[in-house]
Structures are given as C-alpha cells and as structure tokens.
Amino acid sequence: MAATEHYAYYPEGDFPQYLAYGFRPAFLLMAPYMVLSILLWAFHYAGYIPLGFIRDGMSWHIYEMLFGVGFLGMAAFIFTGAPELYPGTVPIVGNTLRNIFGLWIVGRVAFWAMDLITPYPAAVINIALYAWMTLLVIKPIFQDPAKRHVSIAYGFVAVQAAQIWFYLAVFGWVRTTPLEILKVSLGIFLVLIILSIRRVNIEAVNEILEHEGYEEIFFARPPAYNLTIFMIALFTALEFFFPQNRALGWIALGTASASLAILNDFIAYDETNILGKRLIRALMTVPVLIAVGYGLIGYNYLAGQPYYNGDLLHMLTSGAWTLSFYLVIIVITIVHTGRDIAKERKTWICIGVFLIILAACLRTASAFYPTYAMTLDVVSALVWSLPFLLYIKYTFKWLISPRADGIPG
C-alpha cells in the first residue's frame, strides 16, 4: 500500500516530531534502555555493581528484557502497522503516545523499586499498560472481515495473561515460581516474533527486489511459519509440565527443523539469487538462530543435560530474540521515516548483525566453559550493546526529524 494511502487518515494538528508516529517514542526509549539494562545486569551478575534494591536479580533481568523491552517492540509494531494493515485506522499520535510511554517509564521505576515499595504498584501499572495498548488497536483487528492478522491480537492477550500469572507468582498466590512463568513467557514472545518477522520479511524483501528491478515477488508462505509456531508452543508447554523428560530433546530438534524450513522461502527462485543481498541475509539469520538454539537444547536433553540449559537458552534470547528486535526497529525506522530501504542498507547494520551473533555465541559458550563464565558473560553484554549504540548513532536523528519524503508521521 502506498504511503500516501496509508497516511491518508493522519490526524490534524501540530505534534512534536518524536510523537508524530508510534514507532518514534518507542525506539527512542528502546535502544538506550536495552543498553542500560544489559550492562547493569552483566556487571551486577559478575559482582562488580551491587543492586541492593533488587532481591531477585534474575527475575528482574528476564522480566525487563521480555516485558519491559517487549512492550516497546509490540507497541511500535502495532501502532505503526495498524494504519497500514487496516485502511481507515487513525494513527495514534501526540498526547496519547506521550501518556502511554510516560506510563511505561513509571512502570519501569515501579518494577525496579518493587522490593522497596511492594510489587503491587508495578503489577497495577504494567498490567494496565499492556491492557491500554491492546485496547487501542484491538477494534480494527477484529473488525476486519478476513481476520487476517487476528493471531497477533491473540499473541498480545497471551503475553498479558503470562504477565498477570507472573505477578500472581510474585505475590505468592500461585505455586508456580516466577522463573518458570518467565520461561513460558519467552515461548510466547518467540511465537510473536515468528508472526512479526513474517510480515517484516514480506515488506522488506519486496522493497529491495523492486528497487533492484526484479519482477519476482517474495512470498513468506504460512506453512513453515505456522509449523514453527506450533512446535515452539508444544515445546514450551511440555517443558513446563514435564521439565526433565528426555522426550523434550526430540521436540526441541523438531522445533529447530521447523524453523529451518522457513529458509525455503528465500531459495525458491529460479532467476533471482536473493541469498547474497544485504539485509536479506540478516532476515534469514533469525530462523537460523532459533534453529541453533533449539538444536543445542535438544541435544542437551538427549545427552542427559551435561550442560546448563539456562546458558544454551541465550542462543534464543541474546541471539534470535535480539536480532529480530534489531532488524524490526531498523526496517520500521527506515521505511516509516520516508527512506528507501534498498539504499539504506549500510555497513553499520551488517556490523550490528555480526555483533549480535557474536554476543549470542559468547554467552552460550558459558555452558561449555564454565570456568570462564563470568568473563564470557560480561564480554557478551558489552558486545551485545554495541549494535544498539550504532542504531542510536545513525538513526536517532531520523526519529526526531520529519519524514524524508514530506509525508506526515
């Protein structure tokens, strides 16, 4: 859909540029917060920085990466995508964005101070935050006669349910531990990632092919994505109910195979070799990292768990989860600030992709070299933060400036 069409319902008024579209404040907050959170956690975990106001550092770290950062990614994706996916939807801008992202900041403060002021303020604020975001976008999704993207709405509801469950565990009202719930939450977020990257792949790859003069159209076919979603959900459920069952190894390997099947979309071309094209290679890497992560976990279960699964899991979190967020914020930033994605595939993006993969490998290596675990964790965090510092350096000026093509938003 042309930009002139999907911005046709842009509201009248004079809005600060950083509040002119949903992705702008989300990404202005996301990159610095990711860098701050990971560095604080790494140096705290290694014993260099005491965070005395946080008793359960592990839960704090995982929750903030999933639900803290995750909210910004979800909000940016749906606030930006809804007017494009559902013609007639009025973009959310101005004071509404200021209020919802202001509440996000309050939610972070409340969660960080949870052990000082009790968990109740954090629970109320963060649950209300996700509910507010969902209510802002739920109407056009369910009013669509074809229900084309209703799976995303169900994913949002699943994330909210997991968050409520997490706080019930924090309050001691359910027997499940917070860490168990956070592992389930990771599975839900991975499902949302698969749903999101399919849509991002379609937009980004076709923009690149069109710019380079190819007539072929890229299709992100549903079967492989749906199978991967099913396998991730199956593994997540079985791991929760039967955490030590060695059959999980086969399920994990099946999940890895399903994820690799997504790559078929990128090689089913007779005349166009898209595998070597910059940025497209990076988009292909997300399912590869998911496959490597589940492959390592599967091997570990079948081998009797000689390695710590928590370390191997970082191929999914530090690797696939992070790379998907990185690519989504780059694609959305380029496209929706009015720039040509084919022309903006700069070297710094490729460097960022390499650094994320390197950071994931270093962090996962802690499982195999426990003697050097602390060093590997700290170095991994430092490397992991660099791509987002590059993003800040090269794109923040776009996020606070008008669109390059003169269209509002």
C-alpha positions as CSV (number, residue, x, y, z in Angstrom):
1,M,0.0,0.0,0.0
2,A,1.4,3.4,-0.9
3,A,2.4,5.7,1.9
4,T,0.1,8.4,0.6
5,E,-2.8,5.9,1.1
6,H,-1.9,4.6,4.5
7,Y,-1.2,8.1,5.9
8,A,-4.5,9.4,4.4
9,Y,-6.2,9.4,7.9
10,Y,-3.4,11.1,9.7
11,P,-5.0,13.4,12.4
12,E,-4.8,17.1,12.0
13,G,-2.7,19.1,14.5
14,D,0.8,20.1,15.2
15,F,2.6,17.3,17.0
16,P,6.2,17.2,18.2
17,Q,8.1,15.0,15.8
18,Y,9.1,12.5,18.4
19,L,5.3,11.9,19.0
20,A,4.3,12.0,15.3
21,Y,4.0,8.2,15.0
22,G,4.0,5.3,17.4
23,F,7.5,3.9,16.5
24,R,9.3,7.1,17.2
25,P,9.0,7.3,21.0
26,A,9.2,3.5,21.3
27,F,12.5,3.3,19.6
28,L,13.9,6.5,21.2
29,L,13.3,4.6,24.5
30,M,14.1,1.1,23.5
31,A,17.7,1.3,22.4
32,P,19.1,3.2,25.4
33,Y,17.1,1.1,27.8
34,M,18.4,-2.2,26.3
35,V,21.9,-1.0,26.6
36,L,21.4,0.3,30.2
37,S,19.6,-2.9,31.3
38,I,22.1,-5.4,29.9
39,L,25.2,-3.6,31.2
40,L,23.7,-3.2,34.7
41,W,22.7,-6.8,34.7
42,A,26.0,-8.1,33.5
43,F,28.1,-6.1,35.9
44,H,25.8,-6.9,38.8
45,Y,25.8,-10.6,37.9
46,A,29.6,-10.6,37.8
47,G,29.7,-8.9,41.2
48,Y,31.0,-5.5,40.1
49,I,27.9,-3.4,40.7
50,P,25.7,-4.1,43.7
51,L,22.0,-3.6,43.1
52,G,20.8,-3.8,46.7
53,F,17.3,-2.7,46.0
54,I,16.7,-5.8,43.8
55,R,16.5,-9.1,45.7
56,D,15.7,-11.4,42.8
57,G,18.1,-10.1,40.1
58,M,17.5,-13.0,37.7
59,S,13.7,-12.4,37.5
60,W,14.3,-8.6,37.2
61,H,16.7,-9.1,34.3
62,I,14.4,-11.6,32.4
63,Y,11.2,-9.7,33.1
64,E,12.6,-6.3,32.0
65,M,14.0,-7.8,28.8
66,L,10.8,-9.6,27.9
67,F,8.0,-7.4,29.2
68,G,9.9,-4.1,29.6
69,V,11.6,-4.0,26.2
70,G,8.9,-6.3,24.7
71,F,6.2,-3.7,25.3
72,L,8.2,-1.1,23.3
73,G,8.6,-3.6,20.4
74,M,5.0,-4.6,20.4
75,A,3.7,-1.1,20.7
76,A,5.9,0.2,17.9
77,F,4.9,-2.7,15.6
78,I,1.2,-2.5,16.1
79,F,0.9,1.3,16.4
80,T,2.8,1.7,13.2
81,G,1.3,-1.3,11.4
82,A,-2.4,-0.9,12.2
83,P,-3.0,2.1,9.8
84,E,-1.2,0.2,7.0
85,L,-2.8,-3.1,7.6
86,Y,-6.3,-1.7,8.2
87,P,-7.2,1.2,5.9
88,G,-9.2,3.9,7.7
89,T,-7.4,3.4,11.1
90,V,-6.4,6.7,12.5
91,P,-2.7,6.7,13.6
92,I,-2.1,7.1,17.4
93,V,0.0,10.3,17.8
94,G,0.6,13.2,20.2
95,N,-0.7,13.1,23.8
96,T,-1.8,9.5,23.6
97,L,1.7,8.4,22.8
98,R,3.1,10.7,25.5
99,N,0.8,9.3,28.1
100,I,1.3,5.6,27.2
101,F,5.1,5.8,27.0
102,G,5.2,8.0,30.1
103,L,3.3,5.2,31.9
104,W,5.9,2.8,30.6
105,I,8.6,4.8,32.3
106,V,6.6,4.8,35.5
107,G,6.2,1.1,35.2
108,R,10.0,0.6,34.9
109,V,10.6,2.7,38.0
110,A,7.9,0.8,39.9
111,F,9.4,-2.6,38.9
112,W,12.9,-1.6,39.7
113,A,11.8,-0.4,43.1
114,M,9.5,-3.4,43.7
115,D,11.3,-4.6,46.8
116,L,11.2,-1.2,48.3
117,I,7.5,-0.2,47.6
118,T,6.0,-3.8,47.3
119,P,5.1,-5.4,44.0
120,Y,1.6,-4.1,43.8
121,P,2.3,-0.7,42.1
122,A,4.4,-2.4,39.5
123,A,1.7,-5.0,38.9
124,V,-1.1,-2.5,38.5
125,I,0.9,-0.2,36.3
126,N,2.4,-2.8,34.0
127,I,-0.8,-4.8,33.6
128,A,-2.8,-1.6,32.9
129,L,-0.1,-0.6,30.3
130,Y,-0.5,-3.7,28.3
131,A,-4.3,-3.6,28.5
132,W,-4.2,0.0,27.3
133,M,-2.0,-0.8,24.3
134,T,-4.3,-3.7,23.4
135,L,-7.5,-1.7,23.7
136,L,-6.0,1.0,21.4
137,V,-5.6,-1.5,18.5
138,I,-8.0,-4.3,19.1
139,K,-11.0,-2.8,17.3
140,P,-9.7,-2.7,13.7
141,I,-8.1,-6.2,14.1
142,F,-11.4,-7.8,15.0
143,Q,-13.5,-5.7,12.6
144,D,-11.5,-6.9,9.6
145,P,-13.9,-9.4,7.9
146,A,-10.9,-11.6,6.8
147,K,-9.4,-11.6,10.3
148,R,-6.0,-11.6,8.5
149,H,-3.9,-10.6,11.5
150,V,-6.0,-11.8,14.4
151,S,-3.2,-14.1,15.5
152,I,-1.2,-11.0,16.6
153,A,-4.1,-10.0,18.8
154,Y,-4.2,-13.4,20.4
155,G,-0.5,-13.2,21.0
156,F,-1.0,-9.9,22.8
157,V,-3.6,-11.5,25.0
158,A,-1.3,-14.4,25.7
159,V,1.5,-12.0,26.8
160,Q,-0.8,-10.2,29.1
161,A,-2.1,-13.4,30.6
162,A,1.6,-14.5,31.2
163,Q,2.3,-11.2,32.9
164,I,-0.7,-11.5,35.2
165,W,0.4,-15.0,36.0
166,F,3.9,-13.7,36.8
167,Y,2.6,-11.2,39.3
168,L,0.4,-13.8,40.9
169,A,3.5,-15.8,41.5
170,V,5.4,-12.8,42.9
171,F,2.6,-12.3,45.3
172,G,2.7,-15.9,46.3
173,W,-0.9,-16.5,45.2
174,V,0.1,-19.4,42.9
175,R,2.6,-22.2,43.4
176,T,4.4,-21.7,40.1
177,T,7.7,-19.8,40.5
178,P,8.3,-16.5,38.7
179,L,11.2,-18.1,36.7
180,E,9.0,-20.9,35.4
181,I,6.5,-18.4,34.2
182,L,9.2,-16.3,32.6
183,K,10.3,-19.4,30.6
184,V,6.8,-19.8,29.4
185,S,6.7,-16.1,28.5
186,L,9.8,-16.5,26.4
187,G,8.0,-19.1,24.3
188,I,5.0,-16.7,23.9
189,F,7.3,-13.9,22.8
190,L,9.1,-16.2,20.3
191,V,5.7,-17.0,18.8
192,L,5.1,-13.3,18.4
193,I,8.5,-12.9,16.8
194,I,7.7,-15.5,14.2
195,L,4.3,-13.8,13.5
196,S,6.1,-10.4,13.2
197,I,9.1,-11.4,11.1
198,R,6.9,-13.0,8.5
199,R,5.2,-9.6,7.9
200,V,8.5,-7.7,8.1
201,N,10.2,-10.1,5.6
202,I,7.4,-9.6,3.1
203,E,7.7,-5.8,3.2
204,A,11.5,-5.5,3.4
205,V,12.4,-8.2,0.8
206,N,9.9,-7.0,-1.8
207,E,11.1,-3.4,-1.3
208,I,14.6,-4.5,-2.0
209,L,13.7,-6.6,-5.0
210,E,11.6,-3.8,-6.5
211,H,14.4,-1.3,-6.1
212,E,16.9,-3.6,-7.9
213,G,14.5,-4.1,-10.8
214,Y,13.4,-7.7,-10.2
215,E,9.9,-8.7,-11.2
216,E,9.7,-11.6,-8.9
217,I,7.6,-11.3,-5.7
218,F,8.8,-12.6,-2.4
219,F,6.2,-14.7,-0.5
220,A,6.6,-15.6,3.1
221,R,4.4,-18.7,2.9
222,P,2.4,-19.6,6.0
223,P,3.1,-23.4,6.4
224,A,6.7,-23.2,7.7
225,Y,5.9,-20.3,10.0
226,N,2.8,-22.0,11.4
227,L,4.7,-25.2,11.9
228,T,7.4,-23.4,13.8
229,I,4.8,-21.6,15.9
230,F,3.2,-24.9,16.8
231,M,6.5,-26.5,17.7
232,I,7.6,-23.6,19.9
233,A,4.2,-23.7,21.7
234,L,4.4,-27.5,22.1
235,F,8.0,-27.4,23.5
236,T,7.1,-24.6,25.8
237,A,4.0,-26.4,27.2
238,L,5.8,-29.8,27.6
239,E,8.8,-28.2,29.2
240,F,6.6,-26.5,31.8
241,F,4.6,-29.7,32.6
242,F,7.4,-32.3,32.2
243,P,10.7,-30.3,32.7
244,Q,13.0,-33.3,33.0
245,N,11.5,-35.5,30.3
246,R,14.2,-36.5,27.7
247,A,11.5,-36.5,25.0
248,L,11.8,-32.8,25.1
249,G,15.0,-33.3,23.2
250,W,13.2,-34.7,20.2
251,I,10.6,-31.9,20.4
252,A,13.4,-29.3,20.5
253,L,15.1,-30.8,17.5
254,G,11.7,-30.8,15.7
255,T,11.4,-27.1,16.5
256,A,14.8,-26.5,15.1
257,S,13.9,-28.3,11.9
258,A,10.6,-26.4,11.5
259,S,12.5,-23.1,11.9
260,L,15.0,-24.1,9.2
261,A,12.1,-24.8,6.9
262,I,11.4,-21.0,6.8
263,L,14.5,-20.6,4.7
264,N,12.8,-22.3,1.8
265,D,11.0,-19.1,1.1
266,F,14.4,-17.4,0.4
267,I,15.7,-20.0,-2.0
268,A,12.6,-20.8,-4.1
269,Y,13.7,-18.5,-7.0
270,D,14.7,-19.6,-10.5
271,E,16.2,-16.3,-11.8
272,T,16.9,-14.2,-8.7
273,N,19.6,-15.0,-6.2
274,I,18.4,-13.2,-3.1
275,L,20.6,-15.1,-0.6
276,G,23.6,-12.8,-1.1
277,K,21.7,-9.5,-0.8
278,R,22.5,-7.3,2.2
279,L,19.8,-7.2,4.9
280,I,18.0,-10.2,3.3
281,R,20.9,-12.3,4.7
282,A,20.2,-10.8,8.1
283,L,16.5,-11.5,7.9
284,M,17.3,-15.2,7.1
285,T,19.5,-15.4,10.2
286,V,16.7,-15.1,12.7
287,P,15.2,-18.6,11.9
288,V,18.7,-20.0,11.8
289,L,19.5,-18.8,15.3
290,I,16.2,-20.2,16.5
291,A,17.2,-23.5,15.0
292,V,20.6,-23.4,16.6
293,G,19.1,-22.5,20.0
294,Y,16.6,-25.3,20.0
295,G,19.1,-27.7,18.4
296,L,21.5,-27.1,21.3
297,I,18.7,-27.5,23.9
298,G,17.5,-30.7,22.2
299,Y,21.0,-32.2,22.1
300,N,21.4,-31.3,25.8
301,Y,18.2,-33.1,26.8
302,L,19.0,-36.2,24.8
303,A,22.6,-36.3,26.2
304,G,21.3,-36.2,29.8
305,Q,21.8,-32.5,30.3
306,P,25.6,-32.3,30.7
307,Y,25.3,-28.5,30.2
308,Y,23.2,-25.9,31.9
309,N,20.1,-25.2,29.7
310,G,20.0,-21.6,31.1
311,D,23.2,-20.8,29.2
312,L,22.1,-22.6,26.0
313,L,18.9,-20.7,26.1
314,H,20.8,-17.5,25.3
315,M,21.1,-18.5,21.7
316,L,17.4,-17.8,21.6
317,T,17.4,-14.7,23.8
318,S,20.7,-13.0,23.2
319,G,20.6,-14.3,19.6
320,A,17.2,-14.8,17.9
321,W,15.1,-12.6,20.1
322,T,17.6,-9.7,20.0
323,L,18.3,-10.0,16.3
324,S,14.6,-9.9,15.4
325,F,14.1,-6.8,17.5
326,Y,17.2,-5.2,16.0
327,L,16.0,-5.9,12.4
328,V,12.4,-4.8,13.1
329,I,13.5,-1.5,14.5
330,I,15.8,-0.9,11.6
331,V,13.2,-1.8,8.9
332,I,10.5,0.2,10.6
333,T,12.8,3.2,11.2
334,I,14.0,3.3,7.6
335,V,10.6,2.7,5.9
336,H,8.5,4.9,8.1
337,T,10.8,7.9,8.2
338,G,10.3,8.0,4.4
339,R,13.6,6.5,3.3
340,D,14.4,3.8,0.7
341,I,15.3,0.6,2.5
342,A,17.3,-0.6,-0.5
343,K,19.5,2.4,-0.4
344,E,19.9,2.5,3.4
345,R,21.4,-1.0,3.8
346,K,24.6,0.4,5.2
347,T,27.6,-1.4,6.6
348,W,26.8,-0.5,10.2
349,I,23.7,-2.6,10.0
350,C,25.7,-5.7,8.9
351,I,28.2,-5.0,11.7
352,G,25.4,-4.9,14.2
353,V,24.1,-8.2,13.0
354,F,27.5,-9.8,13.3
355,L,28.0,-8.4,16.8
356,I,24.6,-9.8,18.0
357,I,25.5,-13.3,16.6
358,L,29.0,-13.0,18.3
359,A,27.4,-11.9,21.6
360,A,25.0,-14.9,21.5
361,C,27.9,-17.3,20.8
362,L,29.9,-15.8,23.7
363,R,27.1,-16.0,26.1
364,T,26.1,-19.5,25.1
365,A,29.8,-20.6,25.4
366,S,29.4,-20.2,29.2
367,A,27.7,-23.6,29.1
368,F,30.8,-25.3,27.7
369,Y,33.4,-23.2,29.5
370,P,32.0,-22.6,33.0
371,T,35.4,-21.6,34.3
372,Y,35.3,-18.5,32.2
373,A,31.6,-17.9,32.6
374,M,31.8,-14.5,34.3
375,T,34.2,-13.2,31.7
376,L,32.2,-14.5,28.9
377,D,29.0,-13.0,30.3
378,V,30.5,-9.5,30.7
379,V,32.2,-9.5,27.3
380,S,29.0,-10.8,25.7
381,A,27.0,-8.0,27.3
382,L,29.5,-5.4,26.1
383,V,29.4,-6.8,22.5
384,W,25.6,-7.1,22.7
385,S,25.1,-3.5,23.5
386,L,27.2,-2.2,20.6
387,P,24.6,-2.7,17.8
388,F,22.1,-0.6,19.7
389,L,24.7,2.1,20.2
390,L,25.2,2.1,16.4
391,Y,21.5,2.4,15.9
392,I,21.4,5.4,18.3
393,K,24.3,7.0,16.4
394,Y,22.9,6.6,12.9
395,T,19.1,6.8,13.3
396,F,18.1,8.9,16.3
397,K,18.4,12.0,14.1
398,W,15.7,10.4,11.9
399,L,13.4,9.7,14.8
400,I,13.3,13.3,15.8
401,S,13.1,14.8,12.3
402,P,10.3,15.0,9.8
403,R,9.9,12.2,7.2
404,A,12.4,12.5,4.3
405,D,9.5,12.2,1.8
406,G,7.5,15.0,3.4
407,I,4.5,12.9,4.4
408,P,3.2,13.4,7.9
409,G,4.1,10.9,10.6
